[in-house]
Each structure stands twice: as C-alpha cells, then as structure tokens.
Amino acid sequence: MNLQLTAKMKLAGKYKDDLQFDEMMEYIEQERREDYARMEEYYGQLDAENEAK
C-alpha cells in the first residue's frame, strides 16, 4: 500500500499550473454526462421492451 500511496503522491499537484486542466476536466465531465444519458435512454428502452412482453 505504501508503494501505491507514494506513486499517487508523486502525481499530486502535477497539473496545478496547467492552463488547460480545467477545460480538460469540463470536457471529461461533459462526455461522462452524455454517456450516462445514452445509457439511461438505452436501459429505459430495455425496460420498456421487457414490460411489453
């Protein structure tokens, strides 16, 4: 466990001065929201098909 913690600590703050970091995080969050919306729609369709049977 100490090795994992040490490896993570080496990355801590790596992007604190990166001007594009916030933009990149927003892009990732938006992609995740869109993925979740697609999954929700897909599972809703599956549920509707199962209820129709």
mmCIF file as gemmi writes it, N, C-alpha and C atoms, coordinates in Angstrom:
data_model
loop_
_atom_site.group_PDB
_atom_site.id
_atom_site.type_symbol
_atom_site.label_atom_id
_atom_site.label_alt_id
_atom_site.label_comp_id
_atom_site.label_asym_id
_atom_site.label_entity_id
_atom_site.label_seq_id
_atom_site.pdbx_PDB_ins_code
_atom_site.Cartn_x
_atom_site.Cartn_y
_atom_site.Cartn_z
_atom_site.occupancy
_atom_site.B_iso_or_equiv
_atom_site.pdbx_formal_charge
_atom_site.auth_seq_id
_atom_site.auth_asym_id
_atom_site.pdbx_PDB_model_num
ATOM 1 N N . MET Axp A 1 ? 0.825 -1.2 0 1 0 ? 1 A 1
ATOM 2 C CA . MET Axp A 1 ? 0 0 0 1 0 ? 1 A 1
ATOM 3 C C . MET Axp A 1 ? 0.863 1.255 0 1 0 ? 1 A 1
ATOM 4 N N . ASN Axp A 2 ? 1.945 1.229 0.687 1 0 ? 2 A 1
ATOM 5 C CA . ASN Axp A 2 ? 2.822 2.394 0.719 1 0 ? 2 A 1
ATOM 6 C C . ASN Axp A 2 ? 3.336 2.746 -0.668 1 0 ? 2 A 1
ATOM 7 N N . LEU Axp A 3 ? 3.586 1.732 -1.495 1 0 ? 3 A 1
ATOM 8 C CA . LEU Axp A 3 ? 4.068 1.993 -2.846 1 0 ? 3 A 1
ATOM 9 C C . LEU Axp A 3 ? 3.014 2.718 -3.667 1 0 ? 3 A 1
ATOM 10 N N . GLN Axp A 4 ? 1.743 2.298 -3.532 1 0 ? 4 A 1
ATOM 11 C CA . GLN Axp A 4 ? 0.669 2.961 -4.269 1 0 ? 4 A 1
ATOM 12 C C . GLN Axp A 4 ? 0.509 4.404 -3.806 1 0 ? 4 A 1
ATOM 13 N N . LEU Axp A 5 ? 0.524 4.616 -2.532 1 0 ? 5 A 1
ATOM 14 C CA . LEU Axp A 5 ? 0.371 5.956 -1.986 1 0 ? 5 A 1
ATOM 15 C C . LEU Axp A 5 ? 1.51 6.853 -2.464 1 0 ? 5 A 1
ATOM 16 N N . THR Axp A 6 ? 2.713 6.329 -2.453 1 0 ? 6 A 1
ATOM 17 C CA . THR Axp A 6 ? 3.864 7.1 -2.895 1 0 ? 6 A 1
ATOM 18 C C . THR Axp A 6 ? 3.74 7.465 -4.372 1 0 ? 6 A 1
ATOM 19 N N . ALA Axp A 7 ? 3.31 6.52 -5.194 1 0 ? 7 A 1
ATOM 20 C CA . ALA Axp A 7 ? 3.143 6.79 -6.622 1 0 ? 7 A 1
ATOM 21 C C . ALA Axp A 7 ? 2.094 7.868 -6.845 1 0 ? 7 A 1
ATOM 22 N N . LYS Axp A 8 ? 1.005 7.821 -6.094 1 0 ? 8 A 1
ATOM 23 C CA . LYS Axp A 8 ? -0.043 8.832 -6.232 1 0 ? 8 A 1
ATOM 24 C C . LYS Axp A 8 ? 0.445 10.193 -5.754 1 0 ? 8 A 1
ATOM 25 N N . MET Axp A 9 ? 1.234 10.184 -4.703 1 0 ? 9 A 1
ATOM 26 C CA . MET Axp A 9 ? 1.736 11.444 -4.163 1 0 ? 9 A 1
ATOM 27 C C . MET Axp A 9 ? 2.668 12.129 -5.155 1 0 ? 9 A 1
ATOM 28 N N . LYS Axp A 10 ? 3.378 11.346 -5.958 1 0 ? 10 A 1
ATOM 29 C CA . LYS Axp A 10 ? 4.263 11.935 -6.956 1 0 ? 10 A 1
ATOM 30 C C . LYS Axp A 10 ? 3.473 12.715 -7.998 1 0 ? 10 A 1
ATOM 31 N N . LEU Axp A 11 ? 2.218 12.312 -8.243 1 0 ? 11 A 1
ATOM 32 C CA . LEU Axp A 11 ? 1.379 12.981 -9.235 1 0 ? 11 A 1
ATOM 33 C C . LEU Axp A 11 ? 0.584 14.144 -8.652 1 0 ? 11 A 1
ATOM 34 N N . ALA Axp A 12 ? 0.486 14.206 -7.344 1 0 ? 12 A 1
ATOM 35 C CA . ALA Axp A 12 ? -0.301 15.258 -6.693 1 0 ? 12 A 1
ATOM 36 C C . ALA Axp A 12 ? 0.224 16.634 -7.093 1 0 ? 12 A 1
ATOM 37 N N . GLY Axp A 13 ? -0.644 17.468 -7.58 1 0 ? 13 A 1
ATOM 38 C CA . GLY Axp A 13 ? -0.285 18.826 -7.96 1 0 ? 13 A 1
ATOM 39 C C . GLY Axp A 13 ? 0.394 18.949 -9.314 1 0 ? 13 A 1
ATOM 40 N N . LYS Axp A 14 ? 0.501 17.86 -10.026 1 0 ? 14 A 1
ATOM 41 C CA . LYS Axp A 14 ? 1.207 17.882 -11.303 1 0 ? 14 A 1
ATOM 42 C C . LYS Axp A 14 ? 0.594 18.897 -12.28 1 0 ? 14 A 1
ATOM 43 N N . TYR Axp A 15 ? -0.707 19.043 -12.252 1 0 ? 15 A 1
ATOM 44 C CA . TYR Axp A 15 ? -1.388 19.896 -13.223 1 0 ? 15 A 1
ATOM 45 C C . TYR Axp A 15 ? -1.854 21.221 -12.63 1 0 ? 15 A 1
ATOM 46 N N . LYS Axp A 16 ? -1.384 21.585 -11.461 1 0 ? 16 A 1
ATOM 47 C CA . LYS Axp A 16 ? -1.887 22.788 -10.798 1 0 ? 16 A 1
ATOM 48 C C . LYS Axp A 16 ? -1.627 24.072 -11.594 1 0 ? 16 A 1
ATOM 49 N N . ASP Axp A 17 ? -0.587 24.088 -12.397 1 0 ? 17 A 1
ATOM 50 C CA . ASP Axp A 17 ? -0.274 25.273 -13.192 1 0 ? 17 A 1
ATOM 51 C C . ASP Axp A 17 ? -0.64 25.124 -14.662 1 0 ? 17 A 1
ATOM 52 N N . ASP Axp A 18 ? -1.298 24.026 -14.999 1 0 ? 18 A 1
ATOM 53 C CA . ASP Axp A 18 ? -1.679 23.778 -16.394 1 0 ? 18 A 1
ATOM 54 C C . ASP Axp A 18 ? -2.929 24.598 -16.719 1 0 ? 18 A 1
ATOM 55 N N . LEU Axp A 19 ? -2.8 25.498 -17.665 1 0 ? 19 A 1
ATOM 56 C CA . LEU Axp A 19 ? -3.909 26.391 -18.01 1 0 ? 19 A 1
ATOM 57 C C . LEU Axp A 19 ? -5.081 25.661 -18.655 1 0 ? 19 A 1
ATOM 58 N N . GLN Axp A 20 ? -4.839 24.496 -19.229 1 0 ? 20 A 1
ATOM 59 C CA . GLN Axp A 20 ? -5.901 23.751 -19.899 1 0 ? 20 A 1
ATOM 60 C C . GLN Axp A 20 ? -6.534 22.685 -19.016 1 0 ? 20 A 1
ATOM 61 N N . PHE Axp A 21 ? -6.079 22.551 -17.789 1 0 ? 21 A 1
ATOM 62 C CA . PHE Axp A 21 ? -6.586 21.497 -16.914 1 0 ? 21 A 1
ATOM 63 C C . PHE Axp A 21 ? -8.085 21.624 -16.665 1 0 ? 21 A 1
ATOM 64 N N . ASP Axp A 22 ? -8.554 22.812 -16.311 1 0 ? 22 A 1
ATOM 65 C CA . ASP Axp A 22 ? -9.987 22.997 -16.046 1 0 ? 22 A 1
ATOM 66 C C . ASP Axp A 22 ? -10.815 22.713 -17.291 1 0 ? 22 A 1
ATOM 67 N N . GLU Axp A 23 ? -10.309 23.141 -18.439 1 0 ? 23 A 1
ATOM 68 C CA . GLU Axp A 23 ? -11.008 22.881 -19.7 1 0 ? 23 A 1
ATOM 69 C C . GLU Axp A 23 ? -11.081 21.375 -19.971 1 0 ? 23 A 1
ATOM 70 N N . MET Axp A 24 ? -9.986 20.683 -19.725 1 0 ? 24 A 1
ATOM 71 C CA . MET Axp A 24 ? -9.939 19.242 -19.932 1 0 ? 24 A 1
ATOM 72 C C . MET Axp A 24 ? -10.913 18.534 -18.98 1 0 ? 24 A 1
ATOM 73 N N . MET Axp A 25 ? -10.952 18.963 -17.73 1 0 ? 25 A 1
ATOM 74 C CA . MET Axp A 25 ? -11.859 18.353 -16.764 1 0 ? 25 A 1
ATOM 75 C C . MET Axp A 25 ? -13.319 18.586 -17.152 1 0 ? 25 A 1
ATOM 76 N N . GLU Axp A 26 ? -13.637 19.774 -17.636 1 0 ? 26 A 1
ATOM 77 C CA . GLU Axp A 26 ? -15.005 20.056 -18.081 1 0 ? 26 A 1
ATOM 78 C C . GLU Axp A 26 ? -15.376 19.175 -19.266 1 0 ? 26 A 1
ATOM 79 N N . TYR Axp A 27 ? -14.439 18.98 -20.181 1 0 ? 27 A 1
ATOM 80 C CA . TYR Axp A 27 ? -14.669 18.103 -21.331 1 0 ? 27 A 1
ATOM 81 C C . TYR Axp A 27 ? -14.95 16.677 -20.863 1 0 ? 27 A 1
ATOM 82 N N . ILE Axp A 28 ? -14.164 16.193 -19.936 1 0 ? 28 A 1
ATOM 83 C CA . ILE Axp A 28 ? -14.355 14.834 -19.409 1 0 ? 28 A 1
ATOM 84 C C . ILE Axp A 28 ? -15.71 14.722 -18.724 1 0 ? 28 A 1
ATOM 85 N N . GLU Axp A 29 ? -16.064 15.719 -17.92 1 0 ? 29 A 1
ATOM 86 C CA . GLU Axp A 29 ? -17.355 15.704 -17.227 1 0 ? 29 A 1
ATOM 87 C C . GLU Axp A 29 ? -18.513 15.728 -18.214 1 0 ? 29 A 1
ATOM 88 N N . GLN Axp A 30 ? -18.403 16.524 -19.259 1 0 ? 30 A 1
ATOM 89 C CA . GLN Axp A 30 ? -19.456 16.598 -20.276 1 0 ? 30 A 1
ATOM 90 C C . GLN Axp A 30 ? -19.607 15.262 -20.996 1 0 ? 30 A 1
ATOM 91 N N . GLU Axp A 31 ? -18.488 14.657 -21.354 1 0 ? 31 A 1
ATOM 92 C CA . GLU Axp A 31 ? -18.524 13.34 -22.002 1 0 ? 31 A 1
ATOM 93 C C . GLU Axp A 31 ? -19.188 12.311 -21.086 1 0 ? 31 A 1
ATOM 94 N N . ARG Axp A 32 ? -18.868 12.354 -19.812 1 0 ? 32 A 1
ATOM 95 C CA . ARG Axp A 32 ? -19.46 11.423 -18.853 1 0 ? 32 A 1
ATOM 96 C C . ARG Axp A 32 ? -20.966 11.64 -18.748 1 0 ? 32 A 1
ATOM 97 N N . ARG Axp A 33 ? -21.393 12.912 -18.698 1 0 ? 33 A 1
ATOM 98 C CA . ARG Axp A 33 ? -22.838 13.194 -18.635 1 0 ? 33 A 1
ATOM 99 C C . ARG Axp A 33 ? -23.548 12.665 -19.874 1 0 ? 33 A 1
ATOM 100 N N . GLU Axp A 34 ? -22.93 12.842 -21.036 1 0 ? 34 A 1
ATOM 101 C CA . GLU Axp A 34 ? -23.533 12.349 -22.279 1 0 ? 34 A 1
ATOM 102 C C . GLU Axp A 34 ? -23.58 10.822 -22.304 1 0 ? 34 A 1
ATOM 103 N N . ASP Axp A 35 ? -22.524 10.184 -21.834 1 0 ? 35 A 1
ATOM 104 C CA . ASP Axp A 35 ? -22.511 8.72 -21.756 1 0 ? 35 A 1
ATOM 105 C C . ASP Axp A 35 ? -23.613 8.221 -20.834 1 0 ? 35 A 1
ATOM 106 N N . TYR Axp A 36 ? -23.755 8.858 -19.672 1 0 ? 36 A 1
ATOM 107 C CA . TYR Axp A 36 ? -24.795 8.45 -18.725 1 0 ? 36 A 1
ATOM 108 C C . TYR Axp A 36 ? -26.185 8.645 -19.318 1 0 ? 36 A 1
ATOM 109 N N . ALA Axp A 37 ? -26.375 9.727 -20.06 1 0 ? 37 A 1
ATOM 110 C CA . ALA Axp A 37 ? -27.675 9.978 -20.686 1 0 ? 37 A 1
ATOM 111 C C . ALA Axp A 37 ? -27.977 8.904 -21.73 1 0 ? 37 A 1
ATOM 112 N N . ARG Axp A 38 ? -26.973 8.522 -22.515 1 0 ? 38 A 1
ATOM 113 C CA . ARG Axp A 38 ? -27.178 7.452 -23.506 1 0 ? 38 A 1
ATOM 114 C C . ARG Axp A 38 ? -27.493 6.126 -22.823 1 0 ? 38 A 1
ATOM 115 N N . MET Axp A 39 ? -26.79 5.832 -21.739 1 0 ? 39 A 1
ATOM 116 C CA . MET Axp A 39 ? -27.057 4.583 -21.019 1 0 ? 39 A 1
ATOM 117 C C . MET Axp A 39 ? -28.457 4.593 -20.423 1 0 ? 39 A 1
ATOM 118 N N . GLU Axp A 40 ? -28.853 5.716 -19.86 1 0 ? 40 A 1
ATOM 119 C CA . GLU Axp A 40 ? -30.185 5.841 -19.267 1 0 ? 40 A 1
ATOM 120 C C . GLU Axp A 40 ? -31.263 5.607 -20.325 1 0 ? 40 A 1
ATOM 121 N N . GLU Axp A 41 ? -31.076 6.195 -21.497 1 0 ? 41 A 1
ATOM 122 C CA . GLU Axp A 41 ? -32.025 6.01 -22.592 1 0 ? 41 A 1
ATOM 123 C C . GLU Axp A 41 ? -32.068 4.543 -23.029 1 0 ? 41 A 1
ATOM 124 N N . TYR Axp A 42 ? -30.91 3.941 -23.179 1 0 ? 42 A 1
ATOM 125 C CA . TYR Axp A 42 ? -30.827 2.541 -23.61 1 0 ? 42 A 1
ATOM 126 C C . TYR Axp A 42 ? -31.5 1.617 -22.603 1 0 ? 42 A 1
ATOM 127 N N . TYR Axp A 43 ? -31.179 1.794 -21.323 1 0 ? 43 A 1
ATOM 128 C CA . TYR Axp A 43 ? -31.788 0.932 -20.31 1 0 ? 43 A 1
ATOM 129 C C . TYR Axp A 43 ? -33.284 1.182 -20.183 1 0 ? 43 A 1
ATOM 130 N N . GLY Axp A 44 ? -33.715 2.414 -20.426 1 0 ? 44 A 1
ATOM 131 C CA . GLY Axp A 44 ? -35.143 2.708 -20.433 1 0 ? 44 A 1
ATOM 132 C C . GLY Axp A 44 ? -35.846 1.958 -21.55 1 0 ? 44 A 1
ATOM 133 N N . GLN Axp A 45 ? -35.207 1.88 -22.718 1 0 ? 45 A 1
ATOM 134 C CA . GLN Axp A 45 ? -35.77 1.129 -23.835 1 0 ? 45 A 1
ATOM 135 C C . GLN Axp A 45 ? -35.846 -0.358 -23.504 1 0 ? 45 A 1
ATOM 136 N N . LEU Axp A 46 ? -34.796 -0.879 -22.886 1 0 ? 46 A 1
ATOM 137 C CA . LEU Axp A 46 ? -34.81 -2.295 -22.495 1 0 ? 46 A 1
ATOM 138 C C . LEU Axp A 46 ? -35.921 -2.581 -21.496 1 0 ? 46 A 1
ATOM 139 N N . ASP Axp A 47 ? -36.087 -1.684 -20.52 1 0 ? 47 A 1
ATOM 140 C CA . ASP Axp A 47 ? -37.151 -1.861 -19.542 1 0 ? 47 A 1
ATOM 141 C C . ASP Axp A 47 ? -38.518 -1.837 -20.211 1 0 ? 47 A 1
ATOM 142 N N . ALA Axp A 48 ? -38.713 -0.923 -21.15 1 0 ? 48 A 1
ATOM 143 C CA . ALA Axp A 48 ? -39.991 -0.833 -21.851 1 0 ? 48 A 1
ATOM 144 C C . ALA Axp A 48 ? -40.261 -2.09 -22.66 1 0 ? 48 A 1
ATOM 145 N N . GLU Axp A 49 ? -39.22 -2.623 -23.299 1 0 ? 49 A 1
ATOM 146 C CA . GLU Axp A 49 ? -39.384 -3.858 -24.067 1 0 ? 49 A 1
ATOM 147 C C . GLU Axp A 49 ? -39.74 -5.027 -23.152 1 0 ? 49 A 1
ATOM 148 N N . ASN Axp A 50 ? -39.098 -5.087 -21.997 1 0 ? 50 A 1
ATOM 149 C CA . ASN Axp A 50 ? -39.388 -6.166 -21.042 1 0 ? 50 A 1
ATOM 150 C C . ASN Axp A 50 ? -40.789 -6.066 -20.479 1 0 ? 50 A 1
ATOM 151 N N . GLU Axp A 51 ? -41.262 -4.844 -20.235 1 0 ? 51 A 1
ATOM 152 C CA . GLU Axp A 51 ? -42.608 -4.659 -19.72 1 0 ? 51 A 1
ATOM 153 C C . GLU Axp A 51 ? -43.656 -5.022 -20.757 1 0 ? 51 A 1
ATOM 154 N N . ALA Axp A 52 ? -43.331 -4.841 -22.033 1 0 ? 52 A 1
ATOM 155 C CA . ALA Axp A 52 ? -44.267 -5.131 -23.125 1 0 ? 52 A 1
ATOM 156 C C . ALA Axp A 52 ? -44.435 -6.633 -23.326 1 0 ? 52 A 1
ATOM 157 N N . LYS Axp A 53 ? -43.505 -7.42 -22.83 1 0 ? 53 A 1
ATOM 158 C CA . LYS Axp A 53 ? -43.579 -8.883 -23.046 1 0 ? 53 A 1
ATOM 159 C C . LYS Axp A 53 ? -44.566 -9.546 -22.146 1 0 ? 53 A 1
